[in-house]
Amino acid sequence: MTPNELLELLTLVRKTKAETQTLEIKSAAGGCPAKIYDTLSSFSNQDDGGIILFGLDETNDFEEKGVYDAHDLQKHLVEQCNQMEPRVKPVLTVVSKDEKVFVSAEIPGIDISERPCFYAGRGRLRGSYIRLGDADEPMNEYEIYSYEAFRKKYEDDVRTKENINKTALSKILLDEYLLKLKLNKANLAQLSDERILELMNMTRNGVPTLASVLMFSDYPQAFFPQLCIIATAIPGTKMGDIGADGERFIDNKRIEGTLSQMLDEAMMFVRKNTKVMTIIDSVTGERIDRYEYPPVAVREAILNSLIHRDYSIHTEGMPIQLVIYEDRLEITNPGGLYGRISINQLGKIQPDTRNPAVAVTMEILNKTENRYSGIPTIRRELRKASMPEPIFKDLRGSFIVSFYKKEQPTVLITEAKNKIEQLLEFCSTFRTRKEIADFLHIKTLTHAIKSHVMPLVEEGLMEMEFPDRPRSSKQRYKAAKTPKD
């Protein structure tokens, strides 16, 4: 930060009179603040880092009081930075204004592989903080664990449990899986079943892993009761809303079984509790089903929650939540975003994989492509349905995806008169065959012109740019006159 930028920041704070997610105000008129470990930790633990601004009195309308001694303040600040693990390396700026001195300390965000940054004097569990708005809050045990899990590459989806043995797995499902593996992976075809299961992380030392139980057990919830989906349909826009007859839920179901079975049942629940509109085109007779939420997008969202949720012991008691409100569909899964990826990067870069064994097995079973195409597919399907973009939220220990209904109902053109009027209005200037076909949402150019344009040409409502060359590849069409009401 340059001195001029620091002066601009002072002006901005005096105007807004507020701290932010990346700005902390400290007075320092009477000495260096004794404890700023919490802010050093929280800023270091977020990607954008943050700025500590010394010299304003937050308790007195952000009055510009200046600091007691810029040199001594910087010295004590660096001492506190050196007591952090890993050490914080601030960028310090000093500026003078109206015979008062102000100091800023830019705290860089550290790499996720080094998080959490914590005050060594209190230890990792009590000295780690996270920034929430303008406040520094202690990290909970799960947040600390999630950083450690990524750093040390914990494999929670292949952990084992003492009371589980091979009898927990369905021989039919397991044999089907092994057959697919041998048919598609030549290197495995000659190995014993036991060796294959070890190599694919379905067993460890002969004991079934969590991934294999979730994929191949007759009833996985006998061993992991809360690794399921709780699906509800709500008569309102928030949990707790009551319907006309006093009902809290329109529908409520605990969805259990293998991951594949839960995926299928969750899709059935959504189909049951959402609307499908059937439209018959009056001209072509074609039947079109318009879903309240695009099934492909919904499936990808449910699939992502099953594959990418946190399967550690910290979230073992937390099911996935699928809730259908009046205005939206929402899926919440335990565990925030994993690894280096941020909300803004979803669908744009290849993410770290939290549960590689689960992801690979679902790919082998043809339930997913495992090509990081889920988020782009969701966005594409919502756009095709003229629906708002999905909303993603990465909260403290959970991830939420929300699909909202259309902001305004789409006007469906099903009557010939409306279609003619809108087509003529669209053709107020000359239009090509392709432009007209795209406007009518018809893939075949010949069908679009023959069925919708030429009848209007014959009636004198539309004209060709080259009437003496009706089959010209450069032919364009234009409304001859304004349609009458």
Rosetta blueprint (number, residue, H / E / L):
1 M L
2 T L
3 P H
4 N H
5 E H
6 L H
7 L H
8 E H
9 L H
10 L H
11 T H
12 L H
13 V H
14 R H
15 K H
16 T H
17 K L
18 A L
19 E L
20 T E
21 Q L
22 T L
23 L E
24 E E
25 I E
26 K E
27 S L
28 A L
29 A L
30 G L
31 G L
32 C L
33 P L
34 A L
35 K L
36 I L
37 Y H
38 D H
39 T H
40 L H
41 S H
42 S H
43 F H
44 S H
45 N L
46 Q L
47 D L
48 D L
49 G L
50 G E
51 I E
52 I E
53 L E
54 F E
55 G L
56 L E
57 D E
58 E H
59 T H
60 N H
61 D L
62 F L
63 E E
64 E E
65 K L
66 G L
67 V L
68 Y L
69 D L
70 A H
71 H H
72 D H
73 L H
74 Q H
75 K H
76 H H
77 L H
78 V H
79 E H
80 Q H
81 C H
82 N L
83 Q L
84 M E
85 E E
86 P L
87 R L
88 V L
89 K L
90 P L
91 V E
92 L E
93 T E
94 V E
95 V E
96 S E
97 K E
98 D L
99 E L
100 K E
101 V E
102 F E
103 V E
104 S E
105 A E
106 E E
107 I E
108 P L
109 G L
110 I L
111 D L
112 I H
113 S H
114 E H
115 R L
116 P L
117 C L
118 F E
119 Y E
120 A L
121 G L
122 R L
123 G H
124 R H
125 L H
126 R H
127 G H
128 S E
129 Y E
130 I E
131 R E
132 L E
133 G L
134 D L
135 A E
136 D E
137 E E
138 P E
139 M L
140 N L
141 E H
142 Y H
143 E H
144 I H
145 Y H
146 S H
147 Y H
148 E H
149 A H
150 F H
151 R H
152 K L
153 K L
154 Y L
155 E L
156 D H
157 D H
158 V H
159 R L
160 T L
161 K L
162 E L
163 N L
164 I L
165 N L
166 K H
167 T H
168 A H
169 L E
170 S L
171 K H
172 I H
173 L H
174 L H
175 D H
176 E H
177 Y H
178 L H
179 L H
180 K H
181 L H
182 K H
183 L H
184 N H
185 K L
186 A H
187 N H
188 L H
189 A L
190 Q L
191 L L
192 S L
193 D H
194 E H
195 R H
196 I H
197 L H
198 E H
199 L H
200 M L
201 N L
202 M L
203 T E
204 R E
205 N L
206 G L
207 V E
208 P E
209 T L
210 L H
211 A H
212 S H
213 V H
214 L H
215 M H
216 F H
217 S E
218 D L
219 Y L
220 P H
221 Q H
222 A H
223 F L
224 F L
225 P L
226 Q L
227 L L
228 C L
229 I E
230 I E
231 A E
232 T E
233 A E
234 I L
235 P L
236 G L
237 T L
238 K L
239 M L
240 G L
241 D L
242 I L
243 G L
244 A L
245 D L
246 G L
247 E L
248 R L
249 F L
250 I L
251 D E
252 N E
253 K E
254 R E
255 I E
256 E L
257 G L
258 T L
259 L H
260 S H
261 Q H
262 M H
263 L H
264 D H
265 E H
266 A H
267 M H
268 M H
269 F H
270 V H
271 R H
272 K H
273 N L
274 T L
275 K L
276 V E
277 M E
278 T E
279 I E
280 I E
281 D L
282 S L
283 V L
284 T L
285 G L
286 E L
287 R E
288 I E
289 D E
290 R E
291 Y E
292 E L
293 Y L
294 P L
295 P H
296 V H
297 A H
298 V H
299 R H
300 E H
301 A H
302 I H
303 L H
304 N H
305 S H
306 L H
307 I H
308 H H
309 R L
310 D L
311 Y L
312 S L
313 I L
314 H L
315 T L
316 E L
317 G L
318 M L
319 P L
320 I E
321 Q E
322 L E
323 V E
324 I E
325 Y L
326 E L
327 D L
328 R E
329 L E
330 E E
331 I E
332 T E
333 N E
334 P E
335 G L
336 G L
337 L L
338 Y L
339 G L
340 R L
341 I L
342 S L
343 I H
344 N H
345 Q H
346 L L
347 G L
348 K L
349 I L
350 Q L
351 P L
352 D L
353 T L
354 R L
355 N L
356 P H
357 A H
358 V H
359 A H
360 V H
361 T H
362 M H
363 E H
364 I H
365 L L
366 N L
367 K L
368 T L
369 E L
370 N L
371 R L
372 Y L
373 S L
374 G H
375 I H
376 P H
377 T H
378 I H
379 R H
380 R H
381 E H
382 L H
383 R H
384 K H
385 A L
386 S L
387 M L
388 P L
389 E L
390 P L
391 I E
392 F E
393 K E
394 D E
395 L E
396 R L
397 G L
398 S E
399 F E
400 I E
401 V E
402 S E
403 F E
404 Y E
405 K L
406 K L
407 E L
408 Q L
409 P L
410 T L
411 V L
412 L L
413 I L
414 T L
415 E L
416 A H
417 K H
418 N H
419 K H
420 I H
421 E H
422 Q H
423 L H
424 L H
425 E H
426 F H
427 C L
428 S L
429 T L
430 F L
431 R E
432 T E
433 R H
434 K H
435 E H
436 I H
437 A H
438 D H
439 F H
440 L H
441 H L
442 I L
443 K L
444 T L
445 L H
446 T H
447 H H
448 A H
449 I H
450 K H
451 S H
452 H H
453 V H
454 M H
455 P H
456 L H
457 V H
458 E H
459 E L
460 G L
461 L L
462 M E
463 E E
464 M E
465 E L
466 F L
467 P L
468 D L
469 R L
470 P L
471 R L
472 S L
473 S L
474 K L
475 Q L
476 R E
477 Y E
478 K E
479 A E
480 A L
481 K L
482 T L
483 P L
484 K L
485 D L
